[in-house]
Every structure is written in structure tokens, then in C-alpha cells.
Amino acid sequence: QVQLVESGGGLVQAGGSLRLSCTASGDIFRINAMGWYRQAPGKQRELVATVTSGSNTNYADSVKGRFTISRDNAKNTMFLQMNSLKPEDTAVYYCNADIQAILLGTNNYWGQGTQVTVSS
């Protein structure tokens, strides 16, 4: 079974930092693009950042310059370094990835999410 698991969320004061991790496990042949999304209460899920297998990155304007997305292909792991956090960053953060399983086609997967709360 292919699955994604996030970790690293928590409570932090405004201006602080957190580092989120997402690890994929299972019978994986190849992981293509990966990304972080977030969903605040009463809001739709929105894209935060993406990273390709070649480490090409894209960021939402709201986090550009503060967040950094990266990946370690050898460990099937993606990271989101979040600096200068603001209360409006408070949300559940979700890991997303396009994964080709062994002997199967490519599917899109979601993690269960990790809560990030930024106090003022």
C-alpha cells in the first residue's frame, strides 16, 4: 500500500519557524511531482508550494520568500521549511504526490494532514 505521512506540525508564536516532513512508503517505482497544500477553517484547500523530481519549485505569492520546499529522493521525503510565520498561516497542511507504484500506473496521493497553529 502506497501512503504519505506528514509530521512536524505544532504550535508556534508569530515570527517563529517550523519544518514539516512528508514521507512516502510502499511499493514505489517513481515519485514525480510533490507539493504542499493547506486548508484553514471555512476555507478551500489551497496550493502552498510544489517541487518536481528535478527540484524545480513554485510557491504561492503569500508564502514566497518565507517558505522553502525541498525533497530527498533517496529517502522518498519532502520538506517544507516555514520561517517568519504569521497567524494567517494557521491551517492543516497536507502532503500531495504523483506516485507510480510497481506494476501499476501513476496515481495522486494525499497525506492525512498536520496541524500548524501560529499564535499572535
C-alpha positions in Angstrom: 0.0 0.0 0.0 1.4 3.4 -1.0 0.9 6.1 1.6 2.1 9.6 2.6 2.6 10.6 6.2 3.2 14.2 7.4 5.0 15.3 10.6 6.4 18.4 12.2 3.3 20.5 12.8 2.6 22.2 16.1 2.0 25.5 17.9 4.4 28.4 17.4 4.4 32.1 18.1 4.3 34.6 15.2 7.7 35.1 13.7 8.8 31.6 14.6 9.7 28.6 12.4 8.6 25.1 11.8 9.8 22.3 9.5 7.3 19.9 8.0 8.2 16.5 6.6 6.3 14.1 4.3 7.5 10.6 3.8 6.1 8.2 1.1 6.2 4.4 1.7 5.1 1.3 -0.1 6.0 -0.4 -3.4 7.1 2.8 -5.1 8.6 2.8 -8.6 8.9 6.5 -9.0 7.7 9.7 -7.4 7.0 12.6 -9.8 5.8 16.0 -8.7 5.2 16.6 -5.0 3.5 19.5 -3.2 2.2 21.0 0.0 -1.4 22.3 0.4 -3.1 23.9 3.3 -6.7 24.3 4.5 -7.8 26.9 7.1 -11.2 26.6 8.8 -14.0 27.7 6.5 -11.6 28.0 3.5 -10.9 25.8 0.5 -7.7 23.8 0.3 -5.0 25.9 -1.4 -1.7 25.2 -3.0 1.3 26.3 -0.9 4.3 25.0 -2.9 5.3 22.3 -5.4 8.6 20.6 -6.3 9.3 18.4 -9.3 11.5 15.3 -9.4 14.3 17.6 -10.8 13.8 20.0 -7.8 12.1 22.8 -9.8 10.0 24.8 -7.4 6.9 27.0 -7.3 5.3 29.0 -4.5 2.1 30.7 -3.7 2.6 34.5 -3.5 1.5 34.5 0.1 4.5 32.4 1.2 7.2 33.3 -1.3 10.3 34.4 0.5 9.3 32.8 3.8 8.8 29.1 2.9 11.2 26.7 1.2 10.2 23.4 -0.3 12.7 20.6 -0.9 12.9 16.9 -1.4 15.3 14.0 -0.7 14.7 11.5 -3.4 16.8 8.8 -1.8 14.5 8.9 1.3 11.2 9.5 -0.6 10.8 12.5 1.6 9.7 16.1 1.0 10.2 19.1 3.4 8.6 22.5 4.0 10.8 24.9 5.9 8.5 27.7 7.2 10.1 30.9 8.6 8.6 34.2 9.7 5.3 32.5 10.4 2.1 34.6 10.6 -1.2 33.9 12.3 -2.8 33.7 8.8 -0.5 30.6 8.1 -2.6 28.7 10.6 -4.1 25.7 8.8 -3.9 21.9 8.3 -1.1 21.2 5.9 -1.4 18.3 3.5 1.3 16.5 1.5 0.4 15.6 -2.1 2.3 13.5 -4.6 2.1 11.8 -8.0 3.4 8.3 -7.5 3.9 5.4 -9.9 3.7 2.1 -7.9 5.5 -1.1 -9.1 3.4 -2.8 -11.8 0.8 -0.1 -11.6 0.0 3.3 -13.3 0.6 6.7 -11.8 -1.9 7.9 -9.1 -2.3 11.0 -7.0 -2.0 10.6 -3.2 -2.8 12.7 -0.1 -1.5 12.5 3.4 -3.8 12.9 6.4 -2.5 16.4 7.3 -0.7 18.0 10.1 -1.9 21.0 12.1 0.1 24.2 12.2 -1.1 26.9 14.6 0.6 30.3 14.8 -0.3 32.5 17.8 -0.2 36.3 17.8 
